[in-house]
Amino acid sequence: MDLKTTLIQISGIGSFLAYKLSFFSLNTIEDLIYHFPFRYDDFSNVSSALGAKVGEKVTLQGEIWSIRNLNFA
């Protein structure tokens, strides 16, 4: 396999996924290697809802006690 190998030739990448990646100019293995994210979200700052401050990015952790469907007709 060469760095200039197109993504469609890689097992597991079909024509639809290769088409979607082409919108980001990702056409070869080399393109994937040199593609760096422009943003990184850190989800390690876990806080309680009461401890979170306005404007602060935090991860809230909790439990779902019940789920129900509400019909407003």
C-alpha positions as CSV (number, residue, x, y, z in Angstrom):
1,M,0.0,0.0,0.0
2,D,1.3,3.4,-1.0
3,L,0.5,6.9,0.5
4,K,-1.0,7.8,-2.9
5,T,-3.5,4.9,-2.6
6,T,-7.1,6.1,-3.0
7,L,-9.4,5.6,-0.1
8,I,-11.9,3.6,-2.2
9,Q,-9.2,0.9,-2.5
10,I,-9.1,0.4,1.3
11,S,-11.1,-2.5,2.7
12,G,-14.1,-1.1,4.7
13,I,-14.3,2.2,2.9
14,G,-17.1,2.1,0.3
15,S,-17.9,4.4,-2.5
16,F,-20.4,6.4,-0.4
17,L,-17.9,7.1,2.5
18,A,-15.2,7.9,0.0
19,Y,-17.6,10.4,-1.6
20,K,-18.4,12.0,1.7
21,L,-14.6,12.3,2.6
22,S,-13.9,13.9,-0.7
23,F,-15.9,17.0,0.4
24,F,-13.0,17.5,3.0
25,S,-10.4,16.9,0.3
26,L,-9.6,13.5,1.7
27,N,-8.9,11.3,-1.3
28,T,-5.7,9.4,-0.4
29,I,-4.1,7.7,2.6
30,E,-1.7,10.6,2.7
31,D,-4.6,13.1,3.0
32,L,-5.9,11.2,6.0
33,I,-2.5,11.1,7.7
34,Y,-2.0,14.9,7.3
35,H,-5.6,15.8,8.3
36,F,-5.7,17.4,11.7
37,P,-8.8,18.4,13.5
38,F,-9.4,22.1,13.9
39,R,-11.1,21.8,17.2
40,Y,-10.7,19.5,20.2
41,D,-13.4,19.2,22.9
42,D,-12.3,18.0,26.3
43,F,-15.0,16.0,28.1
44,S,-12.9,15.2,31.2
45,N,-14.1,18.1,33.2
46,V,-17.0,16.4,35.0
47,S,-19.2,18.6,37.2
48,S,-22.5,18.5,39.0
49,A,-25.3,20.7,37.7
50,L,-25.2,22.8,40.8
51,G,-21.4,23.2,40.6
52,A,-21.4,24.3,37.0
53,K,-20.8,28.0,36.3
54,V,-22.4,30.1,33.6
55,G,-20.3,30.0,30.4
56,E,-18.1,27.1,31.6
57,K,-17.9,24.0,29.4
58,V,-18.5,21.0,31.6
59,T,-19.6,17.4,31.3
60,L,-22.7,16.6,33.4
61,Q,-23.2,13.1,34.7
62,G,-26.5,11.7,35.9
63,E,-29.1,9.0,35.9
64,I,-32.3,8.7,33.8
65,W,-35.0,7.6,36.2
66,S,-37.9,7.2,33.7
67,I,-38.7,7.7,30.1
68,R,-42.2,8.5,28.8
69,N,-43.9,9.7,25.7
70,L,-46.0,12.8,25.9
71,N,-48.7,13.5,23.2
72,F,-49.9,17.0,23.0
73,A,-52.7,16.7,20.6
